[in-house]
Amino acid sequence: MTIKDIQILALEHGLKISDDISINEMGIDFRVAFVKEVDGQNWVLRIPRRKDMIEQIQNESRILDLAKRNLSVHVPDWKIVSERLIAYPLLEDAPALTFDAVTHEISWNIDPNSVAYVRSLAKSLAELHRVASDDVRKSNLKIMEPNELRTETANRIQLVKSELGISETLESRYRRWLDNDLLWPDFTCFIHGDLYAGHVLTTKEGKVSGIIDWSTAHMGDPAMDFSGHLSVFGEDSLKLLITEYVKQGGTIWDKIYEQSIERAAAAPLAYGAFAIECNDDRHISAAKTALGINQ
């Protein structure tokens, strides 16, 4: 897709943009373009790669509507929603960190030891996890009951093992995790589902100002929203996040810390399931490496 094609597509949806366009081709489902409207406003365009994505688009639109009503931080405000184009004004701040897909280098936009970041993230998580289940249901979003969490994980182990393979070490860990009744919560809540510093926007002082990439949000295991923090900031910061979360009124159970650690350890399993779903050779190869499979 050329710059001219993008300009025409945007104009067909009532958005007149300049030729100051930056395109990110990394996404499996969407091509992303950062553009500037002729009046100077910066926009993000998400251009679906397939014609069968309207259901997925509408689902994420409902997620964002729900998040916008319940969070005190910004989320993408979709102004244009169609099967051919999603467009919204670019949010002001940058992610806490950015990851270069080519060089694999991480660039920090905050002090990684920022207490302000942890405290404000805890507030946002508490707000998110307090979203009423009735509102999630009315929004026609995915709802998982506590007794479904382990079933989902067991099914994922079976799928990934049969399609890609799992190292004996990882599989043993996953099986022990499944069998440990104490780790699993007896409640679910509305979660982001893919929350880590790259999806969290912050001010220069490190305070959370927005959250992006909401496509996986659903009623599920709250530990999933803590596991991404652990992977980037480490165990001590995770403990602080949980402490601050409780201060903000968040609900926990005795083993949320341990469950968050196991959720983080299961990242290769989740990635394997994603690779199978999108059937992309690059992701399949990378998932096999993460799963400890020699290729």
N, C-alpha and C positions, 0 to 999 in steps of 0.2 A: 504494500500500500504506500503510495507516494504522498508527499506533503500536500499536493494538489487534491488528491483523493480525500484526505482528511479534511481539508478546508471545505470541499463540496459537501461531504457528509455532515459536518457541523452546520453549514449554512442551511441544509435541508431541514435541520432541527431548530432553526432560528438563532443560531450562534455564529456570528461573523468573527473569524479569527485571522490573525496575521500569519505570516510565514515563519514566525519565530516559534518553531515546533521541535520538541525533543521527544524521541520515540524510544520506548522500552519494549523490546520484543521477548523478554524472558518468560512471560506468563503463558501457562498452558491454555487457559480459557480465554484470556483477554490480551489484546495488544493495548498498551497504555501510552498515551501521548500527553505531554505537558505543553500547554499552549497558552497564548496570550490573546485575549479579545482585543478588538481594535480600539476599545476605550481604555485598555491597559490592565483590565482584570485578568489574573491568572486562573486558568481552569485545568482540571484533570479530565481527560477523555478516556473512557474504557470502551474498547471496540471488540465485541464478541468475535471469536474466531469461527464459531459455528452458528448455524441457524436454529439449533434445537435448544437454546439456552434461556428462553423466556421464563420458564418455570423457576430456574435457578436465580435469575435476575429479580423476579418478583419476590422470591423468598428473602433475598438479601435486602430488598427495599423495605419489606415489613420489619426485618431485624433492625434496620437503621431507624425506622420510625419509632420503634419501641425504645431503643437505646437513647434516642434524642429526647424522649419524654422523661427519662428517668436519670440521666447522668448530668452532672454539673460541668463536665468537660465537653469539648466539641467532638462531633463525629461527622463524616462526610454527609453533606446535604445535597442529595441528588436532585438537581433541577430538571434534568432531562433523563427520562427512563423509557427506552424502547428496546425492541429486539435487535436493533442495529447499533444503538449507541447509549451509553450512560455518560452523563457529564455533571460535574459539580465544581464549585469554586474551590481552588486550592486552599487548604487550611494553612494558617499563617506560620506555625512553628515546624521545626524539623524533628524527625525521630531521634530518640535518645542515642541510637547508634545506627550507622548505615554499614551495609556489607557489600563489598565489591565482588560480584559474581565471577569476574575474570581472575582477579589477583587474590581473592579470598581475604583481603585486608579489611579490618574493622576500623571505622572512623567514629570516634566518640564526639557527640555534640554536647555532652554534659560531663561533669566530674563523676566517674563511675562509683565513687564512694559517697555520693550525695545523699544525705539523710532526707533532704527535702523531697527528692525523687521518691524514696521509699514511702514516706508519709503520705504524699499526695496520691501515689499509686494505690495505697491501702484504702484511702477514701473512695477512689473511683471503683475499686473492686467491691467494697462494701455496698456502694450504691447499686452497682450492677447485679450483685447477688441477691439484693433485696427486691428485685423486680418480681411482682406477684405472679405466681404460676397461672392464675386465671387470665392475666393479661397476655402471657405467653401463649396460652391455649387459644384465646380470642384472636391472636395474631396468626394462628395456624402455623406455628413453628414446631420443630422437633422437640418432643418431650420424652426424656428417659426417666423411668422410675428406678429407685435404688437397686431393685432386684434384677434390673436389666444391664447394669454396668459390667458385672463380671461376665455375663453371657456374651456381651459385645466383644469383650477382650478375648475370651476363649475362641469365639468364632474368627476373630482377626488372626489369632495365632495359627489356627488351622488353615486359613486361607493363605497367609503369607508363607507358611512352611511348605504347603503343597505347590505353590506357584513359584516361589523364589528360593526358599530354604532359610533356615535359621541356625546359627551356630548352637552347638550343644550347651555352651555356657549361658548364652542368652535365653535359650528356651527353658533351661532349668530355673533361671531367675524368674522368668515370667510365670512359670508354673507355681513356684513358691509364693509369689505375689498373689496369684489367683486363689490359692488355698488359705491365705492368712485372713481369717474373718475380721480381725481387729483393725486392719488397715482401711477397709472399705466403709464409706459413709452410709448412714441409714437415711439420708435425705439427698435430694438433688436441688440445684438452683440454676438460675439463668447465667450462663457463662459465655465468655468470648470464644474460647475453644482453641485459639491460636495466639495467645497473648505472650509477647516477649518485647524486649526493648526496641526492636525494629518497627513495631506496630504502635508504639507509644510516643506521642508528640510531646515535647517539653519546651518550656521557656529556657532562656539562656541560664537562668538560675537553677534549672533542674526540676522545676515544678511541672507536673503533668498538666497538659493543656488540651490534649485530644487523644483519641484512639481510632485507629483505622483498620481496614481489612477484617470485616465482620462476617464473612461468608459462612463460617463454621459455628456461629453462635447458636446455642440450644440449651435446653434444660439438661444438665449433666453433672458430672463430678466436679465440685469446686476446686479440687486439687489440681485439675488441669490448668487453671489460671495462675497457679503458683509455680508450676513446674518450669515454665519458660523463664521465670525470674531466677530460679536456681541455676539453670544452665548457663546464664550469662554472669550472674553476680555472686554465686556461691552460697554455701550453706549458712554462714553467719548472717548474710543479708536476707536470706529466706526466713530465718528465725525472726529477724527484726520486722520483716514485712508482715508476718503472721501476728506478731505482738501489736503492731500498729493497726492492723485489720480488726483485731478484737476491740481495740480502743474506739474504733469507728463504728462499732456495733455489729461487726461481722460474726457469723455463727461458725464455730469450728467443732471438731471432735478430737479426742485424745491423740489420734494418730495422723492428723492432717499433715504434719511435717514429714513423717515416714512415707505417707501415701504420695506426697508431692515428689519425693525422691524417686519412688518407683515409677511414677508417671513420666518423669524426665528420662529415666532409664529405658522406658518403652518408646521413646521417640523413634528409634529405628523401625519398630513394629508399625507405628502409625505411618511413617514414611513409606514403608513397604506396601501398605494397603493403598496409599495414594498412588504409588507408582503403578500398581496393578490396575487401578481404576482409570488412570489417564493413558496407560499403555504407551508410554514414551520411553524409548530405549535409553536415553540419558539418565532418566530418573530410575529406571529399573536397574541399571548398572550401579548407580550411586547407592541405591537402597541395598543391593546385595553386599556391597562393601560395608555399609553400616551394620548390616545383619551378620557380619563375620563370615560371609561365604566367599571362598576363593573362586576366582573366575578364570 
